[in-house]
Each structure stands twice: as structure tokens, then as C-alpha cells.
Amino acid sequence: MAKFLGLIAALAVFSAWLSVVGNPHVVETVIGLVLAVIAGFWVFFKARKFGAPPK
């Protein structure tokens, strides 16, 4: 479930970035991919920690 949420977050961030930029070139696309990867990993680790049983 955490992988799915991370993927959805990454796609949403990348889509939002492309809609803000408009007609992206290579640099804007790379920036969007970096932002998407960071957001995806952040959501993945937060969702994984949230779904873990308490210690």
C-alpha cells in the first residue's frame, strides 16, 4: 500500500509541476522528476511508518 501511495504522490507532484511550467524543456523536466522522486519517497516512508504496528 505504501508503494502505491508513493507512486500516486510522485505522479501528482510531477503532473502539477508540468501544469505550472507549461511547455517544459530538459531542465524543467529534470527538476520535476527530482521533485516527484523526493515526494514519492517521502510519502512512501511516512505511509510505511504509519502502517507499522506500534512498538
C-alpha positions, 0 to 999 in steps of 0.5 A, spaced: 500 500 500 505 504 501 508 503 494 502 505 491 501 511 495 508 513 493 507 512 486 500 516 486 504 522 490 510 522 485 505 522 479 501 528 482 507 532 484 510 531 477 503 532 473 502 539 477 509 541 476 508 540 468 501 544 469 505 550 472 511 550 467 507 549 461 511 547 455 517 544 459 524 543 456 530 538 459 531 542 465 524 543 467 523 536 466 529 534 470 527 538 476 520 535 476 522 528 476 527 530 482 521 533 485 516 527 484 522 522 486 523 526 493 515 526 494 514 519 492 519 517 497 517 521 502 510 519 502 512 512 501 516 512 508 511 516 512 505 511 509 510 505 511 511 508 518 504 509 519 502 502 517 507 499 522 504 496 528 506 500 534 512 498 538 
